Amino acid sequence: MRDDRTTGELDEEQLLHIFKQIDTDNSGGIDVDELEEALRMLGIKRTLSSKVLKSIDTDGNGTIEPHEFIEFFSKVTNPHEFRDLLGKQNQAYFDYKTMVAEDSGFGRRYRVPETVLSDKKIPAHTENVESIKWLGSSRFASASLDRTVKVWDFSATEKPLASYAYPSSIYSMDVASSGKWAIVGFEKAVDGANLIYMSVVDFETGSPMKAKLKGHESAVFACEVSSDEMYIASGSQHGRVLLHDARTCEQVSELRRSPRLIQSVDFNDYARLVASCGSDGDVVITDISAAPTTKPAFVIDEAASTDIVYDVVFRGEHEILTCGGDYCCKRWDMRKLENGPVQRYLGHTSPIRKIVLSDKRDGKYFISGCEDGCVRLWIVEEMETIQDQIRHLERKYNRIKGELDAIKEDLQSSAEMLRTKAEKEKAGGISTRLEACQAEINYMKDCEAERQALGCVQAQCVP
């Protein structure tokens, strides 16, 4: 029986037929995994499955029954209609991605920074390079899918200083702050018992596997050493985030178990918190200050607006930066997560895979890297910098105006000084300085207004 919906929508019989096809285990209900298939049919990211399940599972039993399925899909038949179910914040990013794909004027709306050519290219590996980390002021290490870790000196890159070979492709690597050793995460187990997916490489002794770390049962896509070299955090393909003691290489705790792949992990500068993110779209921050006892501190749901979160990094005591499949980087204040991101950084035209801060404590800049090969440099607190500059220019303007007002007052009180004062005004160029300062103020206010209108930074060049 058909209801009065518009032409082109499916009737109940057709929807029930689709329901049975999606209900692959014939349980009479669709769970979160089966729902992914329905979303895929609509061309919608699978990371939305949990959100959709919660929104249409009206009885809250964790599955979708036929009547709930019909109610939902009778209203939503394409991604554009699905957009209306998203929150206001997520709609903005959905619109941005649509603009990237369809708006020919995108490049005029969002400024494209000047391209900077590379100073040096190093033919380092035969396959993808998954990680590069500095060991000191001029030495760095690179890890690749070609199963090697190599150490280089930036001043002489004709050949590596050292090369370490492994039986598996390398998916992740991080170097200790001392630069003496690194933790390496593998695609496959490197032992016969399939227990070892991480090992320590010692750059001082040249040992490629000084220690082997147990705990993971699948590829390790992310690993990080705390700044005090006390702990190692790591995330796997099966969604587990583990904490190891860096001194004993023994597992201390499991920090998280996600249904999806973990893309990134990070310690805050004081090694009290661990952030993790991944393909489920959430950022989870765990308190490890009382390790081995740990507890979740914060969760940011859908940090990439229903898409994958590829990277998360701490900045100072209270902030984190994230990036993901919504083509956007975001800055968050952990004390005000309910207010959403403090700032967003738009301009990229593909998923953003990596963020690197200039300094972890109070980094003023960060670099973002995209799937399309684009790398951009950003000012972290650009809006705050613009506002500070406006205040500085306004104070400067008032000082110059005070000088001009004083001269005008003298000219009015002493006629015989007219020529002298007039020449002084002309020589000093006070009026010209005042006009120039006002022009600077107007420009900076235009920059501020444009960013506020677009809801992002890097919209117009700032001197």
C-alpha positions in Angstrom: 0.0 0.0 0.0 1.3 3.4 -1.0 1.0 6.5 1.1 0.9 10.1 -0.1 4.6 10.7 -0.5 6.0 12.3 -3.6 6.6 10.4 -6.9 9.8 8.5 -7.0 10.0 7.4 -3.4 9.8 3.7 -2.5 6.6 2.2 -1.1 6.4 0.0 2.0 6.6 -3.2 0.1 9.8 -2.1 -1.7 11.3 -0.9 1.5 10.5 -4.2 3.3 12.2 -6.0 0.5 15.3 -3.8 0.9 15.1 -4.3 4.7 15.3 -8.1 4.3 18.3 -7.8 2.0 20.2 -5.6 4.5 19.2 -7.9 7.4 21.8 -10.4 6.3 21.5 -12.6 9.5 17.7 -12.7 9.2 17.3 -11.6 12.8 14.4 -9.3 12.1 16.5 -6.2 13.0 19.3 -4.3 11.4 22.4 -3.7 13.6 25.1 -1.0 13.2 27.2 -3.1 10.8 24.3 -4.0 8.6 23.2 -0.3 8.6 26.5 0.6 7.0 25.4 -1.2 3.9 22.2 0.8 3.7 24.2 4.1 4.1 26.6 3.0 1.4 23.7 2.5 -1.0 22.8 6.2 -0.4 26.4 7.3 -1.0 26.9 8.3 2.6 30.0 7.7 4.7 29.9 4.6 6.9 31.1 6.6 9.9 27.5 7.9 10.2 26.1 4.5 11.1 26.2 4.9 14.9 24.6 8.4 14.7 21.9 7.2 12.4 21.2 4.1 14.5 20.7 6.3 17.6 18.5 8.7 15.7 16.1 6.2 14.2 16.2 3.4 16.8 13.1 4.8 18.5 12.8 2.1 21.1 16.5 2.2 22.0 17.2 -1.5 21.8 20.3 -1.2 19.6 18.7 -2.5 16.4 16.3 -1.1 13.7 13.0 -2.9 13.3 11.1 -2.9 10.0 8.7 -0.1 11.1 11.7 2.1 12.1 13.4 1.3 8.8 10.3 2.3 6.8 9.8 5.5 8.8 13.4 6.6 8.1 13.9 5.6 4.5 10.5 6.9 3.5 11.8 10.4 4.3 15.4 10.0 3.2 16.2 8.8 -0.3 19.4 10.6 -1.2 22.4 12.3 0.4 20.9 15.8 0.0 17.8 14.8 2.0 20.1 13.0 4.5 22.0 16.3 5.0 18.9 17.8 6.6 19.2 15.2 9.4 22.7 16.4 10.3 23.4 19.0 13.1 24.0 22.6 12.2 27.8 22.3 12.6 28.0 19.2 10.4 25.8 20.9 7.7 28.4 23.6 7.4 31.2 21.1 6.5 28.9 19.2 4.2 28.2 22.4 2.4 31.9 23.2 2.2 32.7 19.8 0.6 29.9 20.4 -1.8 31.3 23.8 -2.7 34.7 22.2 -3.3 33.2 19.7 -5.7 30.7 21.9 -7.5 31.5 25.7 -7.2 33.7 27.0 -9.9 34.3 30.2 -7.8 35.8 28.3 -4.9 39.3 29.5 -5.6 38.1 33.1 -5.5 36.3 32.7 -2.2 39.1 30.8 -0.4 42.5 32.3 -1.0 45.1 29.9 -2.4 48.5 30.6 -0.7 51.6 31.2 -2.7 53.4 28.0 -3.7 56.8 27.4 -2.2 59.1 25.1 -4.0 61.0 22.4 -2.2 64.7 22.9 -1.5 65.7 19.3 -1.7 64.2 16.0 -2.8 65.6 12.8 -1.4 65.2 9.4 -3.3 64.9 7.7 0.1 62.6 4.7 -0.4 61.0 2.5 -3.1 57.5 2.7 -1.6 55.3 5.1 0.4 57.0 6.9 3.3 54.7 6.5 6.3 56.6 8.6 8.8 59.5 11.1 9.1 60.9 12.2 12.5 63.7 14.5 13.5 66.5 12.9 15.6 68.3 16.2 16.2 69.1 19.5 14.5 70.2 17.9 11.2 69.5 14.1 11.4 66.1 12.5 10.8 64.6 9.0 10.3 62.2 7.8 7.7 60.0 4.7 7.7 58.4 3.1 4.7 56.2 0.4 3.3 59.4 -0.9 1.6 60.1 -2.5 5.0 63.0 -0.2 6.0 63.8 2.5 8.5 66.6 4.9 7.3 68.6 7.5 9.1 69.7 10.6 7.2 71.8 13.8 7.6 70.1 16.7 6.0 73.4 18.2 4.9 74.4 15.0 3.0 71.5 13.0 1.6 73.2 11.1 -1.1 73.0 8.0 1.0 71.6 7.2 4.5 73.7 7.1 7.6 72.0 3.8 8.5 69.3 1.5 7.2 67.3 -1.1 9.1 65.4 -3.8 7.3 62.3 -5.6 8.6 60.1 -8.6 7.5 57.0 -6.4 7.3 55.9 -3.1 5.8 56.0 -0.3 8.3 52.8 1.6 9.0 53.9 3.9 11.8 57.0 5.2 13.6 57.8 7.7 16.4 61.2 8.8 17.8 62.0 9.3 21.4 62.7 12.9 22.4 66.4 12.0 23.0 66.7 10.9 19.4 68.4 7.7 20.5 65.6 5.2 19.7 62.2 4.8 18.0 59.1 2.7 18.2 58.0 1.0 14.9 54.6 -0.3 14.1 54.1 -3.1 11.4 51.5 -4.2 8.9 52.0 -7.8 9.8 53.4 -9.7 12.8 57.2 -10.0 12.7 57.4 -13.2 14.7 56.4 -16.8 14.0 53.7 -16.7 16.7 52.0 -13.7 15.3 52.3 -11.8 18.6 54.7 -8.9 17.7 53.4 -5.9 15.8 55.8 -3.3 17.3 59.5 -3.2 18.0 62.1 -0.7 19.3 65.0 0.3 17.0 68.1 1.5 18.8 70.0 4.1 16.8 72.9 4.1 19.2 73.7 0.4 19.0 72.3 -0.1 15.6 69.9 -2.8 16.8 66.7 -2.9 14.6 64.8 -4.9 17.2 66.2 -4.1 20.6 62.8 -4.9 22.1 59.6 -6.4 20.9 56.2 -5.3 22.2 53.2 -7.6 22.6 49.6 -6.8 22.9 48.3 -6.0 19.4 46.6 -8.5 17.1 46.5 -6.5 13.9 48.5 -3.8 12.0 49.6 -0.8 14.1 48.7 2.3 12.3 49.7 4.8 15.0 52.4 4.9 17.7 53.8 7.7 19.9 56.4 8.0 22.6 55.7 10.4 25.5 58.0 13.4 25.9 59.5 12.0 29.1 60.1 8.6 27.4 58.1 6.8 30.1 55.2 5.5 27.9 54.4 4.3 24.4 50.8 4.6 23.1 49.7 2.8 19.9 46.6 2.2 17.9 45.7 -0.7 15.7 43.6 -1.7 12.7 41.2 -3.5 15.0 40.5 -0.3 17.0 42.6 -1.0 20.1 44.7 1.7 21.8 47.3 0.3 24.1 49.7 1.9 26.6 53.2 0.3 27.2 55.9 1.0 29.7 58.8 2.3 27.5 61.4 1.0 30.1 60.1 -2.6 30.3 58.2 -2.6 27.0 55.4 -4.4 28.9 51.7 -3.5 28.3 50.3 -1.3 31.0 46.7 -0.8 30.0 44.2 -0.8 27.2 43.0 2.7 26.7 40.3 2.3 24.1 38.5 -0.3 22.0 36.9 1.2 18.9 35.0 -0.7 16.2 37.1 1.0 13.6 40.8 1.5 12.7 42.8 3.9 14.9 44.5 6.5 12.8 46.5 8.6 15.3 47.5 8.8 19.0 49.2 11.6 20.8 50.5 12.4 24.4 50.1 15.9 25.8 53.3 17.5 26.8 53.1 16.4 30.4 52.3 12.8 29.5 49.1 12.8 31.6 46.6 12.5 28.7 46.5 10.4 25.6 44.3 11.4 22.6 43.3 8.9 19.9 41.2 9.2 16.8 40.2 7.0 13.9 37.7 5.8 11.3 34.8 5.9 13.7 34.9 9.7 13.6 35.5 10.3 17.3 38.3 11.7 19.3 38.8 10.1 22.7 41.1 11.6 25.4 42.2 9.3 28.2 43.7 10.3 31.6 46.8 8.1 32.3 48.1 10.2 35.3 47.4 7.2 37.6 48.5 4.5 35.2 48.0 1.5 35.1 44.6 2.8 36.2 43.2 5.0 33.4 39.9 6.7 32.8 38.3 8.5 29.8 38.5 12.3 30.2 36.8 13.7 27.1 35.1 12.5 24.0 34.5 14.6 20.8 31.8 12.9 18.8 32.0 13.3 15.0 35.1 15.5 15.2 35.4 15.5 11.4 31.7 16.1 10.8 30.6 12.4 10.3 33.8 11.6 8.4 37.1 10.0 9.4 39.4 11.8 11.9 42.9 11.2 10.6 45.1 13.1 13.1 44.9 14.6 16.6 47.7 16.6 18.3 47.8 18.4 21.7 48.7 22.1 21.9 49.6 23.3 25.3 47.6 22.3 28.4 44.1 22.8 27.2 43.9 22.6 23.4 44.0 20.0 20.7 44.0 20.2 16.9 42.3 17.7 14.6 41.9 17.1 10.9 40.0 14.6 8.8 37.9 13.7 5.8 35.8 16.9 6.0 38.7 18.8 4.4 39.1 20.8 7.6 41.5 21.3 10.5 39.9 22.3 13.8 41.2 23.8 17.1 39.4 22.7 20.3 39.5 23.9 23.9 39.1 20.9 26.1 37.4 23.1 28.7 34.7 24.2 26.3 34.1 21.2 24.0 30.3 21.7 24.2 30.8 25.0 22.3 32.4 23.2 19.3 35.8 24.1 17.8 37.4 27.3 18.8 38.6 27.8 15.2 38.5 26.0 11.9 40.9 26.2 9.0 39.4 25.8 5.6 41.0 26.0 2.1 42.0 22.4 1.4 40.2 20.5 -1.3 40.7 16.9 -0.1 40.9 14.9 3.1 43.6 16.1 5.5 45.8 13.3 6.7 48.4 15.0 9.0 49.0 17.9 11.3 52.4 19.0 12.6 52.8 21.7 15.2 55.8 24.0 15.4 55.9 23.5 19.1 53.8 21.3 21.3 53.5 23.7 24.3 52.5 26.9 22.5 53.1 26.3 18.8 52.3 29.4 16.8 52.2 27.5 13.5 51.1 24.2 12.1 51.5 22.3 8.9 48.7 20.3 7.3 49.1 17.6 4.6 46.4 16.3 2.3 45.6 13.3 0.1 46.0 15.5 -3.0 49.7 16.2 -2.1 49.1 19.7 -0.9 50.9 20.9 2.3 49.9 24.2 3.9 51.4 26.4 6.7 48.9 28.0 9.1 49.0 30.5 11.9 47.3 28.8 14.8 45.9 31.9 16.5 45.4 33.9 13.3 42.1 35.5 14.4 43.6 36.5 17.8 46.7 37.9 16.0 44.5 40.0 13.7 42.5 41.3 16.7 45.7 42.1 18.5 47.1 43.9 15.5 43.9 46.0 15.1 44.2 47.1 18.8 47.8 48.0 18.3 47.0 50.0 15.1 44.2 51.8 16.9 46.5 52.9 19.7 49.1 54.0 17.1 46.3 56.0 15.3 45.3 57.7 18.5 49.0 58.7 19.2 49.4 60.2 15.7 46.1 62.0 16.0 47.2 63.4 19.3 50.3 64.8 17.7 48.2 66.4 14.9 45.6 67.8 17.3 48.5 69.5 19.4 49.9 71.1 16.3 46.4 72.4 15.2 45.9 73.9 18.7 49.3 75.7 18.5 48.4 77.1 15.1 45.2 78.5 16.3 46.7 80.1 19.4 49.7 81.8 17.7 49.2 83.3 14.3 52.9 84.3 13.9 53.8 80.6 14.2 51.5 79.7 11.3 54.3 79.3 8.7 56.6 77.4 11.1 53.9 75.1 12.3 52.6 74.5 8.9 56.0 73.6 7.6 56.5 71.3 10.6 53.2 69.5 9.9 54.2 69.0 6.3 57.7 67.9 7.1 56.6 65.5 9.7 54.0 64.0 7.4 51.7 63.6 10.3 48.5 63.7 8.2 50.0 61.2 5.8 51.0 58.9 8.7 47.5 59.2 10.0 45.9 58.2 6.7 48.3 55.3 6.3 47.5 54.0 9.7 43.7 54.3 9.1 44.2 52.3 5.9 46.0 49.6 7.8 43.2 49.4 10.3 40.5 49.2 7.6 42.5 46.4 5.9 42.8 44.4 9.1 39.1 44.9 9.9 38.3 43.7 6.4 40.4 40.6 7.0 38.6 40.0 10.3 35.2 40.5 8.9 35.9 38.1 5.9 37.1 35.4 8.3 34.0 35.8 10.5 31.7 35.7 7.4 33.4 32.5 6.1 33.7 31.0 9.5 37.4 30.1 9.0 40.9 31.5 8.7 43.3 32.0 5.8 40.7 33.7 3.7 42.7 36.8 2.8 46.4 37.6 3.0 47.5 39.2 6.2 50.8 41.2 6.2 
